[in-house]
Amino acid sequence: MASYFLNSPNLFDRRFADLRKKDPNAQALYLYQDRCRHRNSEGIFWLPLSYVTADIGMALQEVEGAMKVLEEAGYVNFDYQNDVLLDRLALRFFKPSGEKQLKGAVRVFIQVPESPLKVEFLKLAFIYASDFADHLVEACPELAATALANNPIDGVSRGSDSPSTDSAESKDPPSDQGVSEGYPEPEIPREELRARAKHLRDELSAEVTPEDEEEEYDPVAHLKSELGAEVVWRGGVQ
């Protein structure tokens, strides 16, 4: 486990500032998951809500309410059946680079408990970390086939396969497992998987969500909006 993670000051934009209007605990919960000892750099990890309540002293009802606000605002997704949290901004601010980091990131990803959010994570990787996404396609062909099922190439389609949502029998954290050098063969040819991956990457990159293209945060305008008063500078009233 890394002893530190990179954090971006770009997190503190207008959208993040507005979270406290919806729930005072939402910002605190996001910052907690962004820095807690259970996290990994990639942003998808096992996090039972009981850990959150124990670490930051919120009641379970408060945590669930704040989590709902974060999900609605597009910051996280949470799989309540498997206790897996997906930070949707993680790969936007930090993406593994270089063969060593990429292999380590794949290993960490494989150790995350099974969850439908792993498919969503792969789709986010296509947007923000294409090299990482390619490595995941090679390492996890069955997951890739699910993520790419609705992205046929040349009229080829696999239908609407969906990941299992069955909860894990055990709530114990996953044991360490190395990445196998010989990856299992997917049900469809790897060349088709790669073609679908490129298609999905191009398609998603062209449809980045509006919040990813938000205008630059203006602290003066925000302060005016918050206080309903004029901010005075040396040069006069702005």
C-alpha positions in Angstrom: 0.0 0.0 0.0 1.3 3.5 -0.9 2.2 5.7 2.1 0.7 8.8 0.3 -1.6 9.7 -2.6 -1.6 12.6 -4.9 -4.4 15.1 -4.4 -5.5 17.9 -6.7 -6.4 21.5 -5.6 -8.8 21.5 -8.6 -11.2 19.5 -6.5 -12.3 22.7 -4.7 -14.4 24.2 -7.5 -17.8 25.7 -7.4 -19.6 22.4 -7.7 -17.7 21.1 -4.6 -18.4 24.2 -2.7 -22.2 23.9 -3.4 -22.3 20.4 -1.8 -22.6 21.9 1.7 -25.9 23.5 0.6 -27.3 20.0 0.1 -25.8 18.2 3.1 -23.1 19.7 5.5 -21.6 16.2 5.8 -21.1 15.6 2.0 -17.8 17.5 1.7 -16.4 15.8 4.8 -17.4 12.4 3.6 -15.7 12.9 0.2 -12.5 14.3 1.8 -12.5 11.3 4.2 -12.7 8.7 1.4 -10.1 10.7 -0.6 -7.6 10.4 2.2 -8.6 7.4 4.4 -6.2 4.5 5.0 -8.6 2.0 3.3 -8.2 3.7 -0.1 -6.0 3.1 -3.1 -4.7 5.5 -5.7 -7.0 4.2 -8.4 -10.2 5.1 -6.5 -12.1 1.8 -6.3 -11.8 0.0 -2.9 -13.6 -1.9 -0.1 -15.1 0.5 2.4 -17.8 -0.8 4.8 -19.9 2.1 6.1 -19.1 0.9 9.6 -15.5 1.9 9.0 -16.7 5.4 8.1 -18.8 5.8 11.2 -15.9 4.6 13.4 -13.3 6.8 11.8 -15.1 10.2 11.6 -17.9 9.8 14.2 -20.9 10.3 11.9 -24.1 8.3 12.6 -24.9 5.7 9.9 -27.9 7.6 8.8 -25.7 10.7 8.3 -23.2 8.8 6.3 -25.9 7.3 4.0 -27.5 10.7 3.5 -24.1 12.3 2.6 -23.3 9.3 0.3 -26.6 9.9 -1.6 -25.7 13.5 -2.1 -22.3 12.6 -3.5 -23.8 10.0 -5.8 -26.4 12.4 -7.1 -23.7 15.0 -7.7 -21.5 12.5 -9.6 -18.6 12.3 -7.2 -18.9 8.7 -6.1 -20.8 5.5 -6.6 -21.4 3.0 -3.7 -22.2 -0.7 -3.9 -24.1 -1.3 -0.7 -24.2 -5.1 -1.3 -20.4 -5.5 -1.6 -19.2 -2.4 0.3 -17.3 -1.1 -2.6 -16.8 2.6 -3.2 -15.9 4.2 -6.6 -14.4 7.7 -6.6 -15.4 8.9 -10.0 -12.8 11.7 -9.9 -9.8 9.6 -9.0 -8.5 8.8 -12.5 -9.2 12.3 -13.6 -6.7 13.6 -11.0 -4.3 10.7 -10.9 -3.7 8.0 -13.5 -1.0 5.3 -13.4 1.8 5.8 -15.9 4.8 3.6 -16.8 4.8 -0.1 -17.0 5.5 -0.6 -13.3 2.7 1.6 -12.1 0.3 0.1 -14.6 1.0 -3.5 -13.6 0.6 -2.5 -9.9 -2.7 -0.7 -10.6 -4.0 -3.8 -12.4 -3.0 -5.9 -9.4 -4.8 -3.6 -7.0 -7.9 -3.6 -9.2 -8.0 -7.4 -9.3 -7.9 -7.5 -5.4 -11.1 -5.3 -5.1 -14.1 -7.5 -4.3 -16.4 -8.3 -7.2 -18.9 -5.5 -7.9 -20.8 -4.0 -10.8 -18.8 -0.8 -10.1 -15.7 -2.5 -11.6 -17.4 -2.3 -15.0 -18.1 1.4 -14.4 -14.5 1.9 -13.3 -13.3 0.4 -16.6 -15.4 2.8 -18.5 -14.0 5.8 -16.6 -10.5 4.4 -17.3 -11.3 4.7 -21.1 -12.0 8.4 -20.6 -9.2 9.4 -18.2 -6.5 6.7 -18.4 -6.5 5.0 -21.8 -3.2 3.1 -21.2 -4.6 1.7 -17.9 -7.8 0.8 -19.6 -5.9 -1.2 -22.2 -4.1 -3.1 -19.5 -7.4 -3.9 -17.7 -8.8 -5.2 -21.0 -5.9 -7.6 -21.3 -5.9 -8.6 -17.6 -9.7 -8.9 -17.1 -11.2 -10.1 -20.4 -14.5 -11.2 -19.0 -15.0 -7.8 -17.3 -14.0 -6.1 -20.5 -16.5 -8.2 -22.5 -19.2 -7.0 -20.1 -18.2 -3.4 -20.4 -17.9 -3.6 -24.2 -21.0 -5.7 -24.7 -23.1 -2.8 -26.0 -20.3 -1.4 -28.1 -20.2 -3.7 -31.1 -17.8 -3.3 -34.0 -18.8 -3.8 -37.6 -22.3 -4.9 -36.6 -21.1 -7.6 -34.1 -23.0 -7.6 -30.9 -22.9 -9.7 -27.7 -26.3 -8.6 -26.4 -26.9 -7.0 -23.0 -24.8 -9.0 -20.6 -24.7 -7.4 -17.1 -22.5 -8.0 -14.1 -23.7 -10.0 -11.2 -25.0 -7.9 -8.2 -25.0 -10.9 -5.8 -23.4 -9.9 -2.5 -20.3 -11.6 -1.3 -20.7 -14.3 1.2 -17.9 -13.0 3.4 -17.4 -9.4 4.5 -13.7 -10.0 5.1 -11.3 -7.9 3.0 -9.9 -9.6 0.0 -6.6 -11.5 0.4 -3.5 -10.5 -1.6 -3.5 -12.1 -5.1 -0.9 -11.5 -7.7 -1.7 -10.9 -11.3 -1.3 -14.0 -13.4 1.1 -13.7 -16.2 -1.0 -15.9 -18.4 -4.4 -14.2 -18.7 -7.5 -16.4 -19.4 -8.8 -16.3 -22.9 -12.1 -14.3 -23.3 -15.2 -15.7 -24.9 -14.6 -13.5 -27.9 -11.3 -12.9 -29.8 -8.9 -10.5 -28.2 -8.6 -8.5 -31.4 -12.4 -7.8 -31.3 -12.1 -6.8 -27.6 -9.3 -4.4 -28.5 -11.4 -3.0 -31.4 -14.4 -2.5 -29.1 -12.1 -0.9 -26.5 -10.9 1.6 -29.0 -14.4 2.3 -30.1 -15.7 2.8 -26.6 -12.7 5.0 -25.7 -13.3 7.3 -28.7 -17.0 7.4 -28.0 -16.7 8.2 -24.3 -13.9 10.7 -24.8 -16.1 12.7 -27.1 -19.0 12.7 -24.6 -17.2 13.9 -21.4 -19.9 14.9 -18.9 -20.6 18.7 -18.5 -19.0 18.8 -15.0 -15.7 17.8 -16.6 -15.8 21.0 -18.7 -17.0 23.4 -16.0 -15.9 27.0 -16.1 -13.1 28.0 -13.8 -14.1 28.6 -10.2 -14.4 32.3 -9.5 -14.0 32.8 -5.7 -15.1 36.4 -5.8 -18.3 35.6 -7.6 -18.9 32.7 -5.2 -18.4 34.9 -2.2 -20.8 37.5 -3.5 -23.4 34.8 -4.1 -22.8 33.3 -0.6 -22.9 36.6 1.3 -25.2 38.6 -0.9 -22.8 41.5 -0.5 -20.2 43.4 -2.6 -16.6 42.5 -2.2 -14.4 45.5 -2.1 -10.8 45.5 -3.4 -8.2 48.2 -3.3 -9.1 49.3 -6.8 -12.7 49.8 -6.0 -15.9 47.7 -5.9 -15.9 44.7 -8.2 
